[in-house]
Amino acid sequence: MVLASCPGDAVSKEDLISKAQEALLQAKIKGKNRIECFETEKEIVDDGKPKILVVDDEPNNLKLLEALLVPLNYEVIKASGGEEALLIVNRTDIDMVLLDIMMPGMNGYEVCRRLKGNENTRLVPIVMVTALNDMDAKIKGIEAGVDDFITKPPNKLELLTRIKNLIRVKALNNSLTNLKSVLFSLANAVEAKDEYTKGHVCRVSDTAAALCKKIGMSERSIKAVKLAGIIHDIGKIGVPEDILNKPGPLTPGERAVMKKHAYIGYKICLPLKRTLGSALDIIRYHHEKLDGSGFPDGLKGEEISIEARVMAVVDIYDALVSDRPYRKAISKREALDILLREADEGKLDKRIVEYLIEMMVE
């Protein structure tokens, strides 16, 4: 099953979703639905009118905002207090919260803190609509995570403009979440095709992130490596199963096909360049070697980012200590010795290999 020309040639976000889902379906069929490594992110479905939760203990304020928003095709959900608002957000897909600050019981700051502290609701835009207009109130709101402020009584044009802009941002975040979900599903589909690599991407992701932390790399690098670890082999969706699961050595032609997977993965993920950031280069370059003998581009030395060098070391290590169709797993000690030998030959970053050895013996 060669799919390099399918998701890899997507020219837009929508095209990527459509073509990738087709590829995923075929991979699941071929792989007998052996998908069990990790769960995909929640898929968000746009069901029509944007839902705006209005939170205020004053009934007249609720009615005023409802009267402004309903004629403009917004669905308005009302809550008279903080506790009720949290319950609603937890059971309903809300696109925006218009939140009063001064309410009995739980105030607006606490509602905001809880929503922004919850992984499932942290991206929901929150606008505080309040009579408080002093700087201290705004600073407290910013510290709680509020996205914008409107002073009571709200100016209709200003309110509607800010709502429109923030809902547009929310829609973009939803779209990116959908795209990530497709990529994670494709990564699962790769493992469904190749029973010998079951769990490989999860182990590589976790080990590589831990290794980056031990080395002292930045939080941004750690996150990029962890994400890239999950989808680094996504290009294998374009490699036929008879090559992935071949019990013997690959022919030169088969090896050439296998070597294309890093570039195929890069092309699949390219529509998410701004979202994936440096993770995209890690996907492309995780098989490069310091001496230029790697693929797909034959990079050398400092041309290869430290994140990609970490991924290369961990990817090889996990492959060595795992069963493959053409050989049985070897011991951790044997695998580390092989990595050291490759480092001495100038193929792998010796400092990274030494850090991995330290981590494995701790």
C-alpha positions as CSV (number, residue, x, y, z in Angstrom):
1,M,0.0,0.0,0.0
2,V,1.8,3.1,-1.2
3,L,0.2,6.3,0.1
4,A,3.1,8.8,-0.4
5,S,1.0,10.6,-2.9
6,C,-2.1,10.9,-0.7
7,P,-1.7,12.8,2.6
8,G,1.7,14.0,1.6
9,D,0.3,16.0,-1.3
10,A,-2.4,17.8,0.7
11,V,-2.4,21.5,-0.2
12,S,-4.7,22.8,2.6
13,K,-5.8,21.9,6.1
14,E,-9.1,20.6,4.7
15,D,-7.3,18.5,2.0
16,L,-5.0,17.0,4.6
17,I,-7.9,15.9,6.8
18,S,-9.8,14.4,3.9
19,K,-6.9,12.5,2.4
20,A,-5.4,11.5,5.8
21,Q,-8.7,10.0,7.0
22,E,-8.9,8.0,3.8
23,A,-5.3,6.7,4.4
24,L,-6.2,6.0,8.0
25,L,-9.2,3.9,7.0
26,Q,-7.2,1.8,4.6
27,A,-4.4,1.3,7.2
28,K,-6.8,0.2,9.8
29,I,-8.3,-2.4,7.5
30,K,-4.9,-3.7,6.5
31,G,-3.7,-3.6,10.1
32,K,-6.7,-5.5,11.4
33,N,-7.5,-2.5,13.6
34,R,-4.6,-3.1,15.9
35,I,-4.7,0.4,17.3
36,E,-4.0,0.7,21.0
37,C,-0.9,2.8,21.7
38,F,-2.5,6.1,22.7
39,E,-5.8,8.0,22.4
40,T,-6.2,10.8,19.9
41,E,-7.1,14.3,21.1
42,K,-10.8,15.0,21.4
43,E,-12.3,15.8,18.0
44,I,-14.3,19.0,18.0
45,V,-17.3,19.2,15.7
46,D,-18.8,22.5,14.6
47,D,-22.5,22.0,15.0
48,G,-23.7,25.4,13.8
49,K,-24.2,28.5,16.0
50,P,-21.3,29.6,18.2
51,K,-22.2,28.9,21.9
52,I,-21.6,31.8,24.3
53,L,-22.0,31.3,28.0
54,V,-23.0,34.5,29.8
55,V,-22.3,34.5,33.5
56,D,-23.8,37.2,35.8
57,D,-25.8,37.2,39.0
58,E,-28.0,40.1,37.7
59,P,-30.9,38.8,35.6
60,N,-31.2,42.1,33.8
61,N,-27.6,41.9,32.6
62,L,-28.2,38.4,31.3
63,K,-31.3,39.5,29.4
64,L,-29.4,42.5,27.9
65,L,-26.5,40.4,26.6
66,E,-28.9,37.8,25.3
67,A,-30.9,40.4,23.4
68,L,-27.7,41.6,21.8
69,L,-26.4,38.2,20.8
70,V,-29.3,36.1,19.8
71,P,-30.3,38.2,16.7
72,L,-26.7,37.8,15.4
73,N,-27.0,34.0,15.3
74,Y,-25.2,33.2,18.6
75,E,-26.6,30.6,20.9
76,V,-26.7,32.1,24.4
77,I,-26.4,29.9,27.5
78,K,-27.0,31.7,30.8
79,A,-25.6,31.1,34.3
80,S,-26.3,33.1,37.4
81,G,-23.1,32.2,39.3
82,G,-19.6,30.7,39.1
83,E,-20.4,27.2,40.2
84,E,-23.2,26.9,37.7
85,A,-20.9,28.2,34.9
86,L,-18.3,25.5,35.6
87,L,-20.9,22.8,35.5
88,I,-22.2,24.1,32.1
89,V,-18.7,24.3,30.6
90,N,-17.8,20.8,31.7
91,R,-20.8,19.3,29.9
92,T,-21.2,21.6,26.9
93,D,-18.8,22.7,24.1
94,I,-18.7,26.4,24.8
95,D,-17.1,28.8,22.2
96,M,-16.8,31.8,24.6
97,V,-17.5,32.9,28.1
98,L,-18.8,36.4,29.0
99,L,-18.0,36.6,32.7
100,D,-18.9,39.1,35.4
101,I,-16.3,39.6,38.2
102,M,-18.3,40.5,41.3
103,M,-20.7,37.7,42.0
104,P,-21.7,36.0,45.3
105,G,-19.9,32.8,46.1
106,M,-17.3,32.1,43.4
107,N,-16.2,35.4,41.8
108,G,-15.2,35.8,38.2
109,Y,-11.4,35.6,38.9
110,E,-11.8,32.1,40.4
111,V,-14.0,30.9,37.6
112,C,-11.4,32.1,35.1
113,R,-8.6,30.4,37.0
114,R,-10.4,27.1,37.0
115,L,-11.3,27.2,33.4
116,K,-7.8,28.1,32.3
117,G,-6.3,25.5,34.6
118,N,-8.3,22.7,33.1
119,E,-6.7,21.1,30.0
120,N,-10.2,20.6,28.4
121,T,-11.3,24.2,28.8
122,R,-8.1,26.3,28.8
123,L,-8.5,27.4,25.2
124,V,-12.1,28.7,25.6
125,P,-11.9,32.6,25.3
126,I,-13.0,34.5,28.4
127,V,-14.1,38.1,28.3
128,M,-14.8,39.8,31.6
129,V,-17.8,42.2,31.4
130,T,-17.5,44.3,34.6
131,A,-18.3,47.7,36.1
132,L,-14.8,47.7,37.6
133,N,-12.5,49.9,35.5
134,D,-9.4,50.2,37.7
135,M,-6.0,48.8,36.8
136,D,-5.8,46.5,39.8
137,A,-9.0,44.7,38.6
138,K,-7.5,44.2,35.2
139,I,-4.2,43.0,36.5
140,K,-6.0,40.4,38.6
141,G,-8.0,39.3,35.5
142,I,-4.9,39.0,33.4
143,E,-3.2,36.9,36.2
144,A,-6.3,34.7,36.2
145,G,-6.0,34.1,32.4
146,V,-8.7,36.4,31.0
147,D,-8.5,37.0,27.3
148,D,-10.2,40.5,27.1
149,F,-12.2,43.0,29.1
150,I,-15.4,45.0,28.4
151,T,-16.7,47.7,30.8
152,K,-20.4,47.8,31.8
153,P,-22.5,49.0,30.2
154,P,-21.0,47.4,27.1
155,N,-20.7,49.3,23.9
156,K,-22.6,47.2,21.4
157,L,-20.1,47.6,18.5
158,E,-17.0,47.0,20.7
159,L,-18.5,44.0,22.3
160,L,-19.6,42.3,19.1
161,T,-16.2,43.0,17.4
162,R,-14.3,41.5,20.3
163,I,-16.6,38.5,20.4
164,K,-16.2,37.9,16.7
165,N,-12.4,38.1,16.8
166,L,-12.1,35.7,19.8
167,I,-14.5,33.2,18.3
168,R,-12.4,33.3,15.1
169,V,-9.3,32.4,17.2
170,K,-11.2,29.6,18.9
171,A,-12.3,28.2,15.6
172,L,-8.6,28.2,14.4
173,N,-7.6,26.4,17.6
174,N,-10.3,23.8,17.0
175,S,-9.1,23.3,13.4
176,L,-5.5,22.8,14.6
177,T,-6.7,20.3,17.2
178,N,-8.5,18.4,14.5
179,L,-5.4,18.3,12.4
180,K,-3.3,17.1,15.3
181,S,-5.9,14.4,16.0
182,V,-5.6,13.2,12.4
183,L,-1.8,13.1,12.7
184,F,-2.0,11.1,15.9
185,S,-4.5,8.7,14.3
186,L,-2.2,8.2,11.4
187,A,0.7,7.5,13.8
188,N,-1.5,4.8,15.4
189,A,-2.3,3.5,11.9
190,V,1.4,3.0,11.2
191,E,1.7,0.8,14.3
192,A,-1.4,-1.1,13.2
193,K,0.4,-1.9,10.0
194,D,3.6,-3.1,11.7
195,E,2.9,-5.3,14.7
196,Y,6.6,-5.4,15.6
197,T,6.7,-1.7,16.4
198,K,3.7,-1.6,18.7
199,G,4.3,1.0,21.4
200,H,7.5,2.2,19.7
201,V,6.5,5.8,19.2
202,C,5.2,6.1,22.7
203,R,8.5,4.8,24.2
204,V,10.6,6.9,21.9
205,S,8.5,10.0,22.8
206,D,8.8,9.5,26.5
207,T,12.5,8.5,26.5
208,A,13.6,11.3,24.2
209,A,11.8,13.9,26.3
210,A,13.3,12.5,29.5
211,L,16.8,12.6,27.8
212,C,16.3,16.2,26.7
213,K,15.4,17.1,30.3
214,K,18.5,15.3,31.6
215,I,20.7,17.1,29.1
216,G,19.3,20.4,30.3
217,M,17.5,21.5,27.1
218,S,14.8,24.1,27.0
219,E,11.2,23.4,27.8
220,R,10.4,24.3,24.1
221,S,12.8,21.7,22.9
222,I,11.5,19.1,25.3
223,K,7.9,19.6,24.0
224,A,9.0,19.5,20.4
225,V,10.9,16.3,20.9
226,K,8.0,14.7,22.8
227,L,5.5,15.6,20.0
228,A,7.9,14.5,17.2
229,G,8.4,11.2,19.0
230,I,4.7,10.4,18.7
231,I,4.6,11.1,14.9
232,H,8.3,10.6,13.8
233,D,7.4,7.4,11.9
234,I,4.1,8.7,10.4
235,G,5.7,8.5,6.9
236,K,5.7,4.7,7.2
237,I,2.0,4.9,6.2
238,G,3.5,5.2,2.7
239,V,5.6,2.0,3.0
240,P,4.0,-1.3,1.9
241,E,3.4,-3.8,4.7
242,D,5.4,-6.5,3.0
243,I,8.4,-4.3,3.4
244,L,7.6,-3.2,7.0
245,N,7.1,-6.8,8.1
246,K,9.6,-8.6,5.9
247,P,11.3,-11.4,8.0
248,G,14.6,-11.1,6.2
249,P,17.0,-8.5,5.0
250,L,15.6,-5.8,2.7
251,T,16.8,-5.7,-0.9
252,P,18.4,-2.5,-2.1
253,G,15.2,-1.5,-3.7
254,E,13.1,-2.2,-0.6
255,R,15.6,-0.3,1.5
256,A,15.3,2.7,-0.8
257,V,11.5,2.6,-0.3
258,M,11.9,2.4,3.5
259,K,14.3,5.3,3.5
260,K,11.6,7.5,2.0
261,H,9.5,7.4,5.1
262,A,11.2,10.3,6.9
263,Y,10.5,12.6,3.9
264,I,7.0,11.3,3.4
265,G,6.3,12.0,7.1
266,Y,7.7,15.5,6.7
267,K,5.4,16.1,3.7
268,I,2.3,14.8,5.6
269,C,3.0,17.2,8.4
270,L,4.0,20.2,6.4
271,P,0.5,21.8,6.4
272,L,1.0,22.1,10.2
273,K,4.4,23.8,9.9
274,R,3.5,26.8,12.1
275,T,1.9,24.5,14.8
276,L,4.6,21.8,14.8
277,G,7.5,24.2,14.7
278,S,10.9,22.4,15.2
279,A,9.1,19.1,15.6
280,L,8.7,19.1,11.8
281,D,12.5,19.1,11.2
282,I,12.9,16.4,13.8
283,I,10.5,14.2,11.8
284,R,12.5,14.8,8.6
285,Y,16.0,14.5,10.1
286,H,15.8,11.8,12.7
287,H,17.7,9.3,10.5
288,E,20.5,11.7,9.6
289,K,24.0,10.8,10.8
290,L,26.8,13.2,11.8
291,D,29.1,11.9,9.2
292,G,26.6,12.5,6.4
293,S,25.7,8.8,5.9
294,G,22.1,9.2,7.0
295,F,18.9,10.0,5.1
296,P,16.9,11.7,3.5
297,D,19.3,14.7,3.0
298,G,22.7,13.5,4.0
299,L,23.2,16.3,6.5
300,K,26.4,16.5,8.5
301,G,27.5,17.7,12.0
302,E,25.9,20.9,13.1
303,E,23.5,20.9,10.2
304,I,21.5,18.4,12.3
305,S,19.7,20.0,15.2
306,I,20.4,18.7,18.7
307,E,16.7,17.7,18.9
308,A,17.0,15.5,15.8
309,R,20.3,14.0,17.2
310,V,18.5,13.1,20.4
311,M,15.7,11.5,18.4
312,A,18.2,9.5,16.3
313,V,19.9,8.0,19.3
314,V,16.7,7.1,21.1
315,D,15.0,5.7,18.0
316,I,17.9,3.4,17.3
317,Y,18.1,2.3,21.0
318,D,14.4,1.4,21.1
319,A,14.6,-0.5,17.8
320,L,17.6,-2.5,19.1
321,V,15.9,-3.6,22.4
322,S,12.6,-4.5,20.6
323,D,11.7,-7.6,18.6
324,R,11.7,-7.0,14.8
325,P,10.5,-9.3,12.0
326,Y,14.1,-10.0,11.0
327,R,15.7,-10.4,14.5
328,K,15.0,-10.7,18.2
329,A,15.6,-7.9,20.7
330,I,19.0,-7.6,22.2
331,S,19.9,-6.5,25.8
332,K,20.0,-2.9,26.9
333,R,23.8,-3.3,27.5
334,E,24.4,-4.6,24.0
335,A,22.3,-1.8,22.5
336,L,24.2,0.9,24.4
337,D,27.5,-0.7,23.3
338,I,26.3,-0.4,19.7
339,L,25.4,3.2,20.2
340,L,28.8,4.0,21.7
341,R,30.5,2.3,18.7
342,E,28.4,4.3,16.3
343,A,29.3,7.5,18.2
344,D,33.0,6.6,18.1
345,E,32.6,6.1,14.3
346,G,31.3,9.7,14.0
347,K,27.7,8.7,13.2
348,L,25.9,9.6,16.5
349,D,26.4,12.4,19.0
350,K,28.6,10.8,21.7
351,R,27.6,13.3,24.4
352,I,23.9,12.4,23.9
353,V,24.8,8.7,23.9
354,E,26.6,9.1,27.2
355,Y,23.7,10.9,28.7
356,L,21.4,8.1,27.6
357,I,23.7,5.5,29.2
358,E,23.6,7.5,32.5
359,M,19.9,7.6,32.3
360,M,19.5,3.9,31.7
361,V,21.7,2.9,34.6
362,E,20.2,5.2,37.2
